Amino acid sequence: MPPRSTRPADKFDDDDYPAYTMGRAAEMLGATPAFLRALGEHRLITPLRSEGGHRRYSRYQLRIAGRARELVDSGTPIEAACRIIILEDQLEEAQRINEELRRQGRPEPSA
């Protein structure tokens, strides 16, 4: 993995950069700060902390929180929504690994 650039403008392209405060993240999601705290309590997302101890969220985390919000809005309890998303992520990773292993195990086609 190449080293990340330290240029400030490059942080805008980094999905993992904790750019959003809890208030801004909640506003962007149309949710409350309590909803974001609940996602943390259920270990769906773990925000980074600023030097002052304030929660900071990345774009990647906001996408996950947005998926949780969709499930909760459709009537899924928050605990179940978090578990569903975790399981979906685990399934996606397992499928990626299986595909990689299948590709490695195939003989090269003859020319």
Backbone bond lengths (Angstrom), bond angles and torsions (degrees), N, CA, C in turn:
res aa  C-N    CA-C-N  psi(-1)  N-CA   C-N-CA  omega(-1)  CA-C   N-CA-C  phi
1 M - - - 1.442 - - 1.517 108.79 -
2 P 1.343 117.71 127.75 1.457 119.17 -178.59 1.521 110.66 -69.29
3 P 1.332 116.79 150.60 1.466 118.94 179.12 1.520 110.39 -65.41
4 R 1.304 115.04 145.69 1.458 119.60 178.96 1.515 109.88 -75.59
5 S 1.303 115.00 143.14 1.449 120.43 179.13 1.522 109.65 -71.63
6 T 1.316 115.89 150.46 1.458 119.83 178.34 1.518 111.44 -100.66
7 R 1.333 117.29 5.84 1.461 120.11 177.97 1.528 108.55 -68.07
8 P 1.337 118.60 132.72 1.463 121.02 -177.91 1.527 113.27 -55.67
9 A 1.314 118.51 -38.42 1.466 120.66 -177.59 1.524 111.76 -64.43
10 D 1.328 117.78 -27.15 1.465 121.05 -179.54 1.526 112.17 -68.19
11 K 1.316 118.01 -21.75 1.461 121.22 179.32 1.526 111.26 -64.50
12 F 1.338 117.57 -26.59 1.457 121.17 179.42 1.528 111.40 -67.45
13 D 1.319 116.97 -24.71 1.464 121.69 -179.95 1.522 112.60 -92.33
14 D 1.317 117.37 -5.83 1.463 122.36 -175.73 1.524 110.08 -90.94
15 D 1.344 116.87 110.53 1.471 121.83 -179.51 1.524 112.64 -64.13
16 D 1.327 117.22 -20.15 1.460 120.86 -177.12 1.525 113.48 -97.26
17 Y 1.313 117.27 -2.83 1.464 120.31 -179.55 1.530 109.59 -71.77
18 P 1.331 118.02 125.36 1.467 121.15 -176.83 1.529 111.90 -77.55
19 A 1.309 115.99 78.76 1.458 121.71 -171.71 1.525 114.79 -89.58
20 Y 1.327 118.15 -16.54 1.462 120.25 -169.65 1.524 112.29 -113.05
21 T 1.327 114.92 131.90 1.460 120.33 174.45 1.523 108.87 -71.62
22 M 1.297 116.02 165.91 1.459 119.75 179.43 1.530 110.79 -59.95
23 G 1.308 117.61 -43.85 1.459 120.59 -179.61 1.516 112.20 -61.85
24 R 1.315 116.63 -45.14 1.465 120.83 179.74 1.528 110.34 -66.75
25 A 1.329 117.02 -42.07 1.462 120.78 179.68 1.529 110.14 -61.71
26 A 1.320 116.88 -45.38 1.467 120.89 179.16 1.521 110.52 -61.62
27 E 1.319 116.62 -42.36 1.468 120.93 178.63 1.530 111.21 -61.89
28 M 1.318 116.87 -43.77 1.459 121.00 -179.25 1.532 111.41 -63.68
29 L 1.327 116.74 -33.81 1.461 121.72 -178.69 1.530 112.52 -86.09
30 G 1.322 116.29 -13.74 1.450 119.25 -173.56 1.518 110.44 69.99
31 A 1.319 115.80 33.93 1.458 122.25 -177.00 1.530 108.78 -123.79
32 T 1.306 115.63 -176.62 1.461 120.67 176.93 1.523 109.81 -105.99
33 P 1.326 117.00 159.24 1.464 119.01 173.03 1.530 111.65 -57.33
34 A 1.327 117.34 -33.05 1.469 120.32 178.40 1.530 110.97 -61.99
35 F 1.325 117.30 -36.21 1.464 120.78 177.34 1.525 109.78 -62.54
36 L 1.322 117.10 -45.33 1.466 120.41 178.80 1.524 111.31 -64.18
37 R 1.325 117.40 -40.31 1.465 119.88 176.98 1.528 110.51 -62.05
38 A 1.339 116.78 -40.03 1.470 120.87 179.26 1.531 110.84 -62.40
39 L 1.330 117.27 -39.16 1.467 120.06 177.79 1.525 110.46 -62.22
40 G 1.313 116.09 -36.69 1.461 120.50 175.99 1.517 111.89 -68.28
41 E 1.335 116.66 -41.30 1.464 120.67 178.99 1.527 111.44 -62.65
42 H 1.330 116.58 -32.96 1.460 121.31 179.01 1.525 112.24 -89.99
43 R 1.333 115.99 8.45 1.463 124.37 174.94 1.521 114.11 60.64
44 L 1.334 115.71 30.49 1.457 118.83 174.97 1.524 109.43 -79.92
45 I 1.314 116.55 -45.59 1.461 121.27 175.67 1.526 108.74 -133.74
46 T 1.308 115.79 147.57 1.457 121.69 177.33 1.524 107.31 -124.54
47 P 1.321 116.45 100.74 1.461 118.24 -178.57 1.527 111.14 -68.05
48 L 1.304 115.34 150.87 1.460 119.86 172.98 1.525 107.50 -76.72
49 R 1.296 116.06 166.10 1.464 120.32 -179.72 1.528 109.80 -116.67
50 S 1.313 115.15 139.97 1.466 120.32 175.18 1.524 107.88 -72.98
51 E 1.324 116.20 172.85 1.467 119.74 178.24 1.518 110.76 -58.92
52 G 1.324 117.30 -29.98 1.461 121.70 178.77 1.520 113.31 -84.47
53 G 1.348 117.51 0.01 1.451 121.07 177.25 1.516 115.21 91.43
54 H 1.332 117.34 5.97 1.461 120.84 -179.24 1.526 110.59 -82.48
55 R 1.330 115.54 144.12 1.468 120.73 179.22 1.526 109.85 -69.13
56 R 1.341 115.13 138.82 1.462 122.20 177.61 1.527 107.61 -131.68
57 Y 1.333 116.22 135.40 1.463 122.19 -174.85 1.524 111.12 -116.68
58 S 1.321 114.97 146.28 1.465 121.66 177.22 1.529 109.39 -95.82
59 R 1.315 115.99 168.07 1.475 120.11 176.35 1.522 110.48 -62.67
60 Y 1.316 117.34 -38.55 1.463 121.02 177.96 1.531 110.06 -59.84
61 Q 1.319 116.78 -47.19 1.460 120.61 179.02 1.525 111.50 -62.91
62 L 1.311 117.11 -35.68 1.470 119.87 179.21 1.522 111.20 -68.93
63 R 1.331 117.58 -33.09 1.468 119.24 175.44 1.530 110.56 -65.11
64 I 1.316 116.60 -41.69 1.462 120.71 177.45 1.528 109.80 -63.98
65 A 1.317 116.48 -45.56 1.469 120.66 179.09 1.526 110.63 -62.11
66 G 1.334 116.87 -36.15 1.459 120.88 177.35 1.517 111.85 -63.67
67 R 1.323 116.69 -39.52 1.475 120.95 176.90 1.529 109.64 -64.56
68 A 1.328 116.89 -41.99 1.468 120.58 177.57 1.524 110.34 -62.50
69 R 1.305 115.85 -40.92 1.475 119.78 179.30 1.527 110.75 -61.17
70 E 1.340 117.33 -41.83 1.472 120.94 178.16 1.527 110.81 -59.57
71 L 1.329 116.57 -45.38 1.462 120.35 -179.54 1.530 111.72 -64.82
72 V 1.326 116.23 -44.27 1.460 120.76 -179.95 1.529 110.42 -65.08
73 D 1.320 116.44 -40.86 1.473 120.17 178.66 1.521 111.98 -63.77
74 S 1.341 116.82 -26.33 1.466 119.47 179.61 1.532 111.94 -90.16
75 G 1.345 116.82 7.33 1.452 120.46 173.52 1.511 116.22 105.45
76 T 1.310 118.30 0.83 1.464 121.50 179.22 1.529 109.08 -79.02
77 P 1.329 118.14 130.42 1.471 119.11 175.64 1.527 110.44 -59.51
78 I 1.310 116.81 148.41 1.463 120.66 -174.11 1.531 111.93 -59.58
79 E 1.350 116.98 -38.20 1.461 119.61 179.19 1.529 110.53 -60.84
80 A 1.338 115.72 -43.86 1.467 121.05 179.91 1.520 110.77 -68.18
81 A 1.324 117.38 -39.57 1.467 121.08 179.39 1.523 110.27 -60.47
82 C 1.314 116.95 -43.95 1.462 120.69 179.24 1.521 110.54 -63.37
83 R 1.316 116.65 -43.50 1.467 120.32 179.92 1.528 111.23 -64.55
84 I 1.331 116.84 -41.07 1.469 121.29 178.52 1.522 110.18 -58.86
85 I 1.309 116.50 -46.80 1.464 120.74 -177.43 1.527 110.82 -65.76
86 I 1.314 116.87 -40.85 1.472 120.50 177.48 1.522 110.12 -61.96
87 L 1.334 116.62 -44.54 1.467 120.09 179.50 1.533 111.85 -66.38
88 E 1.333 117.18 -38.88 1.467 120.09 176.62 1.524 110.41 -60.31
89 D 1.319 116.13 -42.13 1.460 121.01 179.70 1.527 111.04 -65.05
90 Q 1.329 116.83 -42.68 1.462 120.72 178.81 1.530 111.01 -64.36
91 L 1.320 116.88 -40.76 1.458 121.07 178.19 1.527 110.77 -63.07
92 E 1.313 116.40 -45.40 1.468 120.45 179.48 1.530 110.97 -59.85
93 E 1.318 116.80 -42.03 1.463 120.97 179.22 1.531 110.85 -66.24
94 A 1.324 117.71 -42.30 1.464 121.45 178.65 1.528 110.71 -63.16
95 Q 1.321 116.84 -40.81 1.466 120.21 178.46 1.527 110.99 -65.28
96 R 1.327 116.95 -38.87 1.463 120.68 178.03 1.528 110.41 -63.74
97 I 1.326 116.83 -43.81 1.462 121.23 179.64 1.527 110.14 -64.89
98 N 1.321 117.87 -43.60 1.476 121.22 178.85 1.519 110.96 -60.39
99 E 1.311 117.05 -43.00 1.465 120.83 179.72 1.524 110.32 -63.68
100 E 1.322 116.40 -41.17 1.458 121.01 178.14 1.528 110.58 -62.10
101 L 1.318 116.61 -44.75 1.469 120.98 179.72 1.526 111.17 -65.45
102 R 1.323 117.53 -38.69 1.474 120.50 177.22 1.521 110.49 -62.14
103 R 1.322 116.29 -43.37 1.467 119.60 -179.92 1.521 111.26 -64.58
104 Q 1.308 117.76 -37.48 1.469 121.26 179.73 1.520 111.67 -70.30
105 G 1.338 117.13 -30.17 1.459 121.05 -177.07 1.510 114.43 -84.97
106 R 1.309 119.93 -10.13 1.467 122.87 -178.47 1.521 110.23 -81.04
107 P 1.310 115.83 137.83 1.482 117.62 174.16 1.534 109.25 -72.38
108 E 1.307 114.47 151.63 1.471 119.76 178.05 1.512 109.69 -66.31
109 P 1.335 118.52 137.71 1.469 119.88 178.39 1.540 110.08 -65.90
110 S 1.314 115.91 141.18 1.473 119.40 179.83 1.527 109.04 -80.25
111 A 1.323 114.64 146.38 1.476 120.26 -176.08 1.501 111.87 -88.58
